[in-house]
Amino acid sequence: MSIYQDYMREDKFPHIWCPGCGHGIATKSVIRAISKTGIKKDDITMVSGIGCSSRTPGYLDFNTLHTTHGRALPFATGVKMAKPEMTVIVVSGDGDATAIGGNHFIHAARRNIDMTYLIYNNYIYGMTGGQYSPTTPQGRMATTAPYGNIEPPFDICNLAAAAGATFVARGTVYQAVPLDKLIEQAIQKKGFSVVEILSPCPTAYGRRNKQNTAVDMMNWLKDNCIAKARYDKLTDEEKVGKVPTGVLLDIEKPEYMEQYALLMERAQANNKKK
């Protein structure tokens, strides 16, 4: 039996993802990363909201929650509060994470709750009709931007770092083996860890933006997403249109659940004195 079969709910297949979607590659990377950590399946809870990426927990054999749009992190926080020993992994898309779920995103990062947030970013609302999302690049087309998106996009990794996350990384489904390592590092890091995963959407994004095939979109990832060490050596002009990948932030800060446990100890000690 392959590791994929061991971690998958085969009765839930075939999956719903379109031909050429990168989410299947991302999900296999998640499986490989979890397998390398050695964490038992029963010790993992995977939570998602709504969207193409949010179907991931339904296909994987962990404790899983498929929750409401943008609310995966509050549900995950509840799991962590009730069972702090549980490894909690949250899967969201760019819209789920940074639009309706943006408020929960920044505050989970600010609190530094010990969980891993995997954000599959395909620059579009793929499941609900191809509307532009907070990460859609300026000038790109969507059903709700037929003349091109005029809004500046969020940089998910900069947003996570500014809000207080302790581990922030970016990978792509083209560089699948390095992505495994980023996810493994994120899961093993204590604190709020974010991995942005760039994943092609040929159906809703590519065909509207002159990337007509999955191969075109994969080639774009290959040509434009480069390791941070190499990116940092580029001039400002050379950086235009390029996307840094790898570990972008790795720091130590007090973790929320540990601080909460100390608070409970102090409160219980004070009650005993009364």
LINBEL-V297899 format. One record per pair of residues at least 6 apart in sequence whose ideal C-beta (glycine too) atoms are under 8 Angstrom apart, sorted by sequence separation. I is the first residue (numbers start at 1). J is the second residue. D is the distance in Angstrom with one decimal. If there is no record, write none. Layout:
i=I j=J d=D
i=I j=J d=D
//
This chain:
i=17 j=23 d=5.1
i=48 j=54 d=3.7
i=58 j=64 d=6.8
i=80 j=86 d=6.7
i=124 j=130 d=5.9
i=125 j=131 d=4.3
i=136 j=142 d=6.0
i=141 j=147 d=8.0
i=173 j=179 d=6.9
i=187 j=193 d=7.3
i=200 j=206 d=6.4
i=205 j=211 d=7.5
i=206 j=212 d=6.4
i=211 j=217 d=4.9
i=17 j=24 d=5.7
i=48 j=55 d=7.5
i=57 j=64 d=3.8
i=65 j=72 d=7.8
i=79 j=86 d=6.1
i=98 j=105 d=6.5
i=108 j=115 d=7.4
i=124 j=131 d=7.4
i=125 j=132 d=7.5
i=141 j=148 d=6.1
i=142 j=149 d=6.3
i=161 j=168 d=5.0
i=171 j=178 d=6.0
i=172 j=179 d=6.8
i=186 j=193 d=3.8
i=206 j=213 d=7.2
i=48 j=56 d=6.1
i=57 j=65 d=7.0
i=58 j=66 d=6.0
i=67 j=75 d=4.6
i=80 j=88 d=5.2
i=97 j=105 d=5.5
i=124 j=132 d=6.8
i=125 j=133 d=5.5
i=132 j=140 d=7.3
i=140 j=148 d=6.6
i=141 j=149 d=7.6
i=160 j=168 d=4.8
i=171 j=179 d=3.7
i=185 j=193 d=7.9
i=186 j=194 d=7.4
i=206 j=214 d=7.4
i=231 j=239 d=6.7
i=234 j=242 d=6.8
i=15 j=24 d=6.8
i=48 j=57 d=5.0
i=57 j=66 d=5.9
i=79 j=88 d=5.6
i=92 j=101 d=6.4
i=108 j=117 d=7.3
i=124 j=133 d=5.9
i=136 j=145 d=7.2
i=139 j=148 d=4.6
i=140 j=149 d=5.3
i=186 j=195 d=4.9
i=202 j=211 d=7.2
i=211 j=220 d=6.3
i=34 j=44 d=6.9
i=46 j=56 d=7.3
i=47 j=57 d=6.9
i=65 j=75 d=5.5
i=123 j=133 d=6.6
i=132 j=142 d=3.7
i=138 j=148 d=7.5
i=139 j=149 d=6.5
i=202 j=212 d=7.5
i=206 j=216 d=6.7
i=46 j=57 d=4.3
i=55 j=66 d=7.8
i=65 j=76 d=7.7
i=131 j=142 d=5.7
i=138 j=149 d=5.8
i=157 j=168 d=5.0
i=171 j=182 d=4.7
i=200 j=211 d=7.7
i=202 j=213 d=6.2
i=206 j=217 d=5.2
i=231 j=242 d=6.2
i=54 j=66 d=6.6
i=76 j=88 d=5.1
i=105 j=117 d=7.5
i=123 j=135 d=5.4
i=124 j=136 d=6.2
i=130 j=142 d=5.6
i=131 j=143 d=5.6
i=132 j=144 d=5.5
i=137 j=149 d=7.1
i=138 j=150 d=6.6
i=157 j=169 d=7.5
i=170 j=182 d=7.9
i=171 j=183 d=7.7
i=183 j=195 d=5.6
i=202 j=214 d=4.8
i=231 j=243 d=8.0
i=232 j=244 d=7.6
i=123 j=136 d=5.1
i=130 j=143 d=4.3
i=131 j=144 d=4.3
i=132 j=145 d=4.6
i=136 j=149 d=4.9
i=138 j=151 d=7.0
i=157 j=170 d=5.3
i=169 j=182 d=4.3
i=182 j=195 d=5.4
i=231 j=244 d=3.9
i=46 j=60 d=6.2
i=65 j=79 d=7.4
i=76 j=90 d=4.8
i=121 j=135 d=5.6
i=123 j=137 d=6.6
i=129 j=143 d=5.5
i=138 j=152 d=6.1
i=156 j=170 d=7.8
i=200 j=214 d=5.8
i=202 j=216 d=7.9
i=231 j=245 d=8.0
i=136 j=151 d=7.7
i=138 j=153 d=6.8
i=202 j=217 d=6.0
i=46 j=62 d=4.8
i=48 j=64 d=7.9
i=137 j=153 d=5.7
i=169 j=185 d=7.1
i=179 j=195 d=8.0
i=201 j=217 d=7.8
i=226 j=242 d=5.8
i=228 j=244 d=4.4
i=45 j=62 d=6.5
i=46 j=63 d=7.3
i=47 j=64 d=7.3
i=48 j=65 d=7.3
i=50 j=67 d=8.0
i=73 j=90 d=6.1
i=123 j=140 d=7.0
i=125 j=142 d=7.8
i=132 j=149 d=4.7
i=134 j=151 d=7.8
i=136 j=153 d=6.0
i=169 j=186 d=6.4
i=200 j=217 d=3.4
i=224 j=241 d=6.1
i=225 j=242 d=7.6
i=226 j=243 d=7.3
i=227 j=244 d=7.4
i=228 j=245 d=6.6
i=229 j=246 d=7.4
i=44 j=62 d=4.4
i=45 j=63 d=4.3
i=46 j=64 d=5.0
i=47 j=65 d=4.5
i=48 j=66 d=5.6
i=49 j=67 d=5.7
i=50 j=68 d=6.6
i=51 j=69 d=7.6
i=54 j=72 d=7.3
i=72 j=90 d=5.0
i=124 j=142 d=6.1
i=135 j=153 d=4.9
i=167 j=185 d=6.9
i=179 j=197 d=6.6
i=200 j=218 d=6.3
i=224 j=242 d=5.6
i=225 j=243 d=4.6
i=226 j=244 d=6.7
i=227 j=245 d=5.9
i=228 j=246 d=4.4
i=44 j=63 d=6.6
i=45 j=64 d=7.1
i=46 j=65 d=7.5
i=48 j=67 d=6.8
i=49 j=68 d=6.5
i=50 j=69 d=4.0
i=72 j=91 d=7.5
i=132 j=151 d=7.5
i=134 j=153 d=6.4
i=135 j=154 d=5.6
i=167 j=186 d=5.6
i=224 j=243 d=5.8
i=225 j=244 d=8.0
i=226 j=245 d=6.6
i=227 j=246 d=5.2
i=228 j=247 d=7.3
i=41 j=61 d=5.9
i=42 j=62 d=8.0
i=45 j=65 d=7.0
i=47 j=67 d=6.3
i=49 j=69 d=5.3
i=50 j=70 d=7.7
i=72 j=92 d=5.6
i=97 j=117 d=7.4
i=134 j=154 d=4.7
i=200 j=220 d=7.9
i=225 j=245 d=5.1
i=228 j=248 d=6.3
i=41 j=62 d=5.5
i=42 j=63 d=7.1
i=49 j=70 d=5.6
i=98 j=119 d=7.9
i=135 j=156 d=6.5
i=200 j=221 d=7.1
i=49 j=71 d=6.0
i=97 j=119 d=4.8
i=167 j=189 d=4.3
i=8 j=31 d=7.6
i=49 j=72 d=4.1
i=63 j=86 d=7.7
i=166 j=189 d=6.7
i=198 j=221 d=6.1
i=4 j=28 d=6.4
i=7 j=31 d=4.7
i=48 j=72 d=5.4
i=72 j=96 d=6.9
i=166 j=190 d=7.8
i=167 j=191 d=6.5
i=169 j=193 d=7.9
i=171 j=195 d=6.4
i=173 j=197 d=6.7
i=47 j=72 d=4.9
i=90 j=115 d=6.1
i=92 j=117 d=7.0
i=94 j=119 d=6.4
i=166 j=191 d=3.6
i=167 j=192 d=7.7
i=168 j=193 d=7.6
i=169 j=194 d=7.3
i=170 j=195 d=7.3
i=171 j=196 d=7.5
i=172 j=197 d=7.0
i=173 j=198 d=7.0
i=30 j=56 d=7.3
i=47 j=73 d=7.9
i=70 j=96 d=5.7
i=88 j=114 d=7.5
i=89 j=115 d=7.0
i=90 j=116 d=7.0
i=92 j=118 d=7.4
i=93 j=119 d=7.1
i=94 j=120 d=7.5
i=165 j=191 d=7.4
i=166 j=192 d=6.1
i=167 j=193 d=3.9
i=168 j=194 d=5.0
i=169 j=195 d=4.9
i=170 j=196 d=4.5
i=171 j=197 d=5.7
i=172 j=198 d=4.3
i=173 j=199 d=5.0
i=4 j=31 d=5.9
i=7 j=34 d=7.1
i=26 j=53 d=7.6
i=62 j=89 d=8.0
i=69 j=96 d=6.3
i=70 j=97 d=7.9
i=88 j=115 d=4.0
i=89 j=116 d=4.8
i=90 j=117 d=4.9
i=91 j=118 d=5.0
i=92 j=119 d=5.4
i=93 j=120 d=5.4
i=94 j=121 d=4.3
i=165 j=192 d=4.7
i=166 j=193 d=6.9
i=167 j=194 d=7.1
i=168 j=195 d=8.0
i=169 j=196 d=7.4
i=170 j=197 d=7.8
i=171 j=198 d=7.3
i=172 j=199 d=7.6
i=173 j=200 d=7.1
i=198 j=225 d=6.4
i=3 j=31 d=6.2
i=7 j=35 d=7.2
i=47 j=75 d=5.3
i=73 j=101 d=6.6
i=88 j=116 d=7.2
i=90 j=118 d=6.8
i=92 j=120 d=7.4
i=93 j=121 d=7.3
i=94 j=122 d=6.7
i=164 j=192 d=7.1
i=165 j=193 d=6.7
i=170 j=198 d=7.1
i=3 j=32 d=6.8
i=23 j=52 d=6.0
i=27 j=56 d=5.3
i=31 j=60 d=7.2
i=47 j=76 d=4.3
i=70 j=99 d=7.1
i=72 j=101 d=6.8
i=87 j=116 d=7.9
i=89 j=118 d=6.6
i=91 j=120 d=7.0
i=93 j=122 d=7.0
i=94 j=123 d=6.6
i=95 j=124 d=8.0
i=165 j=194 d=5.1
i=23 j=53 d=5.7
i=26 j=56 d=7.9
i=30 j=60 d=7.7
i=70 j=100 d=3.2
i=71 j=101 d=6.8
i=74 j=104 d=5.7
i=84 j=114 d=7.7
i=94 j=124 d=7.8
i=95 j=125 d=4.9
i=123 j=153 d=8.0
i=21 j=52 d=7.0
i=45 j=76 d=7.5
i=69 j=100 d=5.4
i=70 j=101 d=3.3
i=73 j=104 d=4.1
i=77 j=108 d=6.6
i=3 j=35 d=4.9
i=23 j=55 d=7.8
i=27 j=59 d=6.8
i=47 j=79 d=6.9
i=69 j=101 d=7.5
i=70 j=102 d=7.8
i=72 j=104 d=7.8
i=73 j=105 d=6.5
i=76 j=108 d=7.9
i=93 j=125 d=7.9
i=102 j=134 d=7.3
i=160 j=192 d=7.9
i=23 j=56 d=7.1
i=27 j=60 d=7.3
i=71 j=104 d=6.8
i=80 j=113 d=5.9
i=93 j=126 d=7.5
i=7 j=41 d=7.0
i=45 j=79 d=5.0
i=57 j=91 d=6.4
i=70 j=104 d=6.8
i=80 j=114 d=6.7
i=99 j=133 d=6.2
i=160 j=194 d=4.1
i=17 j=52 d=6.5
i=56 j=91 d=4.6
i=73 j=108 d=4.7
i=80 j=115 d=6.0
i=98 j=133 d=7.2
i=99 j=134 d=5.2
i=121 j=156 d=6.2
i=16 j=52 d=7.7
i=77 j=113 d=6.0
i=95 j=131 d=7.9
i=98 j=134 d=4.3
i=160 j=196 d=8.0
i=54 j=91 d=6.2
i=98 j=135 d=6.4
i=119 j=156 d=5.8
i=157 j=194 d=7.0
i=17 j=55 d=7.5
i=45 j=83 d=7.7
i=53 j=91 d=5.6
i=54 j=92 d=6.5
i=77 j=115 d=7.9
i=95 j=133 d=4.2
i=156 j=194 d=7.3
i=16 j=55 d=5.9
i=53 j=92 d=6.4
i=54 j=93 d=6.6
i=76 j=115 d=5.6
i=94 j=133 d=4.9
i=95 j=134 d=7.1
i=157 j=196 d=5.5
i=15 j=55 d=7.0
i=53 j=93 d=4.2
i=93 j=133 d=7.9
i=94 j=134 d=6.8
i=156 j=196 d=4.5
i=45 j=86 d=5.2
i=47 j=88 d=6.8
i=51 j=92 d=7.1
i=52 j=93 d=6.2
i=94 j=135 d=4.3
i=43 j=85 d=7.5
i=44 j=86 d=7.2
i=45 j=87 d=7.3
i=46 j=88 d=7.9
i=47 j=89 d=7.4
i=48 j=90 d=6.9
i=51 j=93 d=3.9
i=54 j=96 d=6.2
i=43 j=86 d=6.4
i=44 j=87 d=4.8
i=45 j=88 d=5.2
i=46 j=89 d=4.9
i=47 j=90 d=4.9
i=48 j=91 d=4.5
i=49 j=92 d=5.6
i=53 j=96 d=7.4
i=117 j=160 d=7.8
i=15 j=59 d=6.1
i=43 j=87 d=5.7
i=44 j=88 d=7.8
i=45 j=89 d=7.4
i=46 j=90 d=7.5
i=47 j=91 d=7.4
i=48 j=92 d=6.6
i=49 j=93 d=8.0
i=51 j=95 d=6.3
i=73 j=117 d=7.3
i=174 j=218 d=5.3
i=44 j=89 d=6.5
i=46 j=91 d=6.5
i=51 j=96 d=4.8
i=173 j=218 d=7.8
i=198 j=243 d=7.2
i=12 j=58 d=5.7
i=13 j=59 d=7.1
i=50 j=96 d=6.2
i=175 j=221 d=7.7
i=12 j=59 d=5.2
i=49 j=96 d=4.3
i=174 j=221 d=3.9
i=39 j=87 d=5.3
i=48 j=96 d=7.9
i=173 j=221 d=7.2
i=174 j=222 d=5.2
i=9 j=58 d=7.3
i=172 j=221 d=4.6
i=9 j=59 d=5.9
i=175 j=225 d=7.2
i=8 j=59 d=5.9
i=9 j=60 d=6.8
i=109 j=160 d=5.5
i=174 j=225 d=7.1
i=8 j=60 d=6.3
i=9 j=61 d=5.3
i=49 j=101 d=6.3
i=112 j=164 d=5.8
i=7 j=60 d=5.8
i=8 j=61 d=6.4
i=106 j=159 d=7.2
i=110 j=163 d=5.5
i=111 j=164 d=7.5
i=112 j=165 d=7.4
i=172 j=225 d=4.9
i=7 j=61 d=5.7
i=105 j=159 d=7.4
i=109 j=163 d=3.7
i=110 j=164 d=4.3
i=112 j=166 d=5.9
i=6 j=61 d=7.8
i=7 j=62 d=7.9
i=34 j=89 d=7.9
i=105 j=160 d=7.6
i=109 j=164 d=4.6
i=170 j=225 d=8.0
i=98 j=154 d=5.2
i=107 j=163 d=7.8
i=109 j=165 d=4.3
i=106 j=163 d=4.1
i=98 j=156 d=6.4
i=105 j=163 d=7.1
i=106 j=164 d=8.0
i=30 j=89 d=7.6
i=97 j=156 d=7.2
i=30 j=91 d=7.9
i=98 j=159 d=7.0
i=189 j=250 d=7.3
i=191 j=252 d=7.8
i=94 j=156 d=7.1
i=142 j=204 d=8.0
i=185 j=247 d=6.9
i=191 j=253 d=6.2
i=142 j=205 d=7.7
i=56 j=120 d=8.0
i=182 j=246 d=7.3
i=191 j=255 d=5.1
i=118 j=183 d=6.9
i=140 j=205 d=7.6
i=182 j=247 d=6.8
i=185 j=250 d=7.9
i=190 j=255 d=5.4
i=53 j=119 d=7.9
i=142 j=208 d=6.6
i=53 j=120 d=3.6
i=116 j=183 d=7.6
i=141 j=208 d=4.2
i=178 j=245 d=7.4
i=52 j=120 d=7.5
i=118 j=186 d=7.7
i=140 j=208 d=7.7
i=141 j=209 d=5.5
i=178 j=246 d=7.3
i=140 j=209 d=5.2
i=52 j=122 d=7.5
i=116 j=186 d=4.7
i=175 j=245 d=6.8
i=116 j=187 d=5.1
i=116 j=189 d=7.8
i=170 j=243 d=7.1
i=172 j=245 d=6.4
i=51 j=125 d=7.4
i=52 j=126 d=4.6
i=130 j=204 d=3.9
i=170 j=244 d=6.8
i=171 j=245 d=5.7
i=51 j=126 d=7.2
i=52 j=127 d=4.8
i=117 j=192 d=7.0
i=119 j=194 d=6.7
i=121 j=196 d=5.5
i=126 j=201 d=4.7
i=129 j=204 d=7.7
i=130 j=205 d=7.2
i=170 j=245 d=5.0
i=171 j=246 d=7.7
i=51 j=127 d=5.3
i=114 j=190 d=5.5
i=117 j=193 d=6.8
i=119 j=195 d=7.2
i=121 j=197 d=6.6
i=122 j=198 d=7.7
i=169 j=245 d=7.9
i=170 j=246 d=7.1
i=50 j=127 d=7.6
i=51 j=128 d=7.8
i=114 j=191 d=5.9
i=115 j=192 d=6.4
i=116 j=193 d=4.7
i=117 j=194 d=4.8
i=118 j=195 d=5.3
i=119 j=196 d=5.1
i=120 j=197 d=5.1
i=121 j=198 d=5.5
i=122 j=199 d=5.0
i=124 j=201 d=5.5
i=126 j=203 d=6.7
i=169 j=246 d=6.5
i=113 j=191 d=7.9
i=114 j=192 d=7.2
i=115 j=193 d=7.4
i=116 j=194 d=7.9
i=117 j=195 d=7.4
i=119 j=197 d=6.7
i=121 j=199 d=6.7
i=122 j=200 d=6.5
i=123 j=201 d=7.2
i=126 j=204 d=4.3
i=130 j=208 d=6.8
i=169 j=247 d=4.9
i=170 j=248 d=6.3
i=112 j=191 d=4.9
i=113 j=192 d=5.5
i=116 j=195 d=7.1
i=118 j=197 d=6.2
i=120 j=199 d=5.0
i=122 j=201 d=3.8
i=125 j=204 d=7.2
i=126 j=205 d=7.2
i=168 j=247 d=7.7
i=169 j=248 d=6.0
i=112 j=192 d=4.9
i=124 j=204 d=4.8
i=167 j=247 d=7.5
i=168 j=248 d=4.8
i=169 j=249 d=8.0
i=111 j=192 d=7.2
i=124 j=205 d=4.1
i=168 j=249 d=4.0
i=122 j=204 d=7.8
i=123 j=205 d=5.4
i=167 j=249 d=6.6
i=168 j=250 d=7.9
i=109 j=192 d=5.1
i=122 j=205 d=6.0
i=166 j=249 d=7.4
i=167 j=250 d=5.4
i=108 j=192 d=5.9
i=165 j=249 d=6.9
i=166 j=250 d=7.4
i=167 j=251 d=7.9
i=109 j=194 d=7.3
i=166 j=251 d=5.2
i=166 j=252 d=6.7
i=161 j=248 d=6.9
i=166 j=253 d=5.1
i=30 j=118 d=6.8
i=161 j=249 d=4.7
i=160 j=249 d=7.8
i=164 j=253 d=7.3
i=157 j=248 d=5.2
i=26 j=118 d=7.6
i=157 j=249 d=7.7
i=26 j=120 d=5.6
i=23 j=120 d=5.8
i=22 j=120 d=7.7
i=89 j=187 d=6.8
i=23 j=122 d=8.0
i=22 j=122 d=7.2
i=87 j=187 d=6.6
i=21 j=122 d=7.9
i=21 j=126 d=7.7
i=18 j=126 d=7.9
i=112 j=253 d=5.3
i=114 j=255 d=5.1
i=29 j=171 d=7.9
i=112 j=254 d=6.8
i=113 j=255 d=7.5
i=114 j=256 d=7.1
i=112 j=255 d=5.6
i=113 j=256 d=4.5
i=114 j=257 d=5.6
i=29 j=173 d=7.4
i=36 j=180 d=7.2
i=112 j=256 d=5.4
i=113 j=257 d=6.7
i=111 j=256 d=4.4
i=53 j=199 d=7.7
i=26 j=173 d=5.4
i=29 j=176 d=5.5
i=33 j=180 d=4.9
i=37 j=184 d=6.0
i=25 j=173 d=4.0
i=28 j=176 d=7.6
i=32 j=180 d=4.7
i=33 j=181 d=7.6
i=36 j=184 d=5.2
i=39 j=187 d=7.3
i=34 j=183 d=7.9
i=52 j=201 d=7.6
i=29 j=179 d=4.6
i=33 j=183 d=3.7
i=34 j=184 d=8.0
i=37 j=187 d=5.5
i=22 j=173 d=3.7
i=25 j=176 d=5.8
i=29 j=180 d=5.1
i=33 j=184 d=4.2
i=37 j=188 d=6.1
i=26 j=179 d=7.3
i=30 j=183 d=5.9
i=34 j=187 d=6.8
i=29 j=183 d=6.1
i=33 j=187 d=6.5
i=29 j=197 d=7.8
i=26 j=197 d=5.0
i=26 j=199 d=5.5
i=84 j=257 d=4.6
i=25 j=199 d=7.4
i=22 j=197 d=8.0
i=22 j=198 d=7.8
i=23 j=199 d=5.7
i=81 j=257 d=7.5
i=22 j=199 d=3.3
i=80 j=257 d=6.2
i=84 j=261 d=7.4
i=21 j=199 d=7.1
i=22 j=200 d=4.7
i=21 j=200 d=7.0
i=22 j=201 d=7.7
i=81 j=260 d=7.6
i=20 j=200 d=6.5
i=21 j=201 d=6.3
i=21 j=202 d=7.2
i=20 j=202 d=4.1
i=21 j=203 d=7.4
i=18 j=201 d=7.7
i=19 j=202 d=7.6
i=20 j=203 d=7.5
i=18 j=202 d=6.9
i=18 j=203 d=4.5
i=20 j=206 d=7.8
i=22 j=214 d=7.9
i=20 j=213 d=6.9
i=21 j=214 d=7.7
i=20 j=214 d=2.8
i=19 j=214 d=7.2
i=22 j=217 d=7.9
i=22 j=218 d=8.0
i=20 j=217 d=7.4
//
